[in-house]
Amino acid sequence: MWQRIQTLYLAIATGLIVAMFFCVRCYVLGPGGTRAEELKFAQFVPYLVLLIVIGLLQLIALTVYSHRIFQMRTAVLSAILMIALQSWIAVEFFTSGDEFIFTVPNIFPLLAAILNFLAARNIFKDEMMVKNSSRLR
């Protein structure tokens, strides 16, 4: 399991998503341009629900390595949800004006989605290799 590159991709993507539970989403500016408060991803309920669903899909994709097709589909579904989350974060950030300060964890869903697509591609390659080797028997 851990010797396959797709498992490492999925583990890193899962780590990025789990880190978002504890990271600061943005800083709200107060009067005079000072930081008034920190907003976390887990404080906003729709983000929290999406993060929980994505996290569960990531754990499923990470643990069902013996069922490659299901693992690939779960990784792709999780990546699609991550892209939706990333676009929601981007729209919120760009429509907020100057009241939010950008933080690095805002791009974690994009990085995790890229890793999931790479994992799905490698899972597909493994599945094709298994089918070709069983066809030759």
C-alpha positions, 0 to 999 in steps of 0.5 A: 500500500504505502509503496505506491506513489498514488497512496503518497499523493492521497496521504499528502492531500488528506494532510492538507485537507485535515490541516484546513480544519485548524488553519486561519481562513482570513484576517478581517481588517478593522479600522486603520487597517489593523487585524481585528479578528481571525476567521477559521475554516471550521467556524463557517458551517458550509466550509466545515460540512464540505471539509468533513465530506472531503476528508471522509472521501479522502480517508475512503480513497486512502484505505480502499487500495484493494478496489482500484476502480472505487479508489479512483472514482472516490479520488476524482469525486473528492478532487471535484469537491475540492475544486468547488471549495477552492472556487467558492473561497476565491469568489468570496475572497475577490468579492470581499473587497479590502476587508480580508487578508489572503492566507496560504491555507486558502490554496490547500484545496487546489493543491490537494485536487492536483494531487488527487488527479495525479493519484487517480491517473496512477491508479488507472495505470495500475489497473491497466497493468493488472488487466494487461497481465491477466489478459496474457495468462 
